[in-house]
Amino acid sequence: MAVSAGISSIEFWELTPYLKRLAIEGTHDRDVAISWLTASLGRAKKIPKLKTMLSKKQEGWDKKDMEAGLKNAFSTIKAIKKKRK
């Protein structure tokens, strides 16, 4: 059930039962929201601009900020993987 919800097997075994339940419920709700939104937009006479539908957190990000954030995320993941070995 967790894998079908999009949780990798490694992530699954690292979560507590409570967090597993929350993750499964969250991914289910996300998938239902995506399906609902897709169906609604498919029937809409006028589609709203994408910018109005995106998270407000994304405003103000430029290419350099995004690159720095991704590099930081990848270096953090590498460090975590090294600790596990």
Buried (B, 14 or more C-beta within 10 A) or exposed (E): EBEEBBBEEEBBEEBEEEEBEEBBEEBBEEEEEEEEEEEEEEEEEEEEEEEEEEEEEEEEEEEEEEEEEEEEEEEEEEEEEEEEE
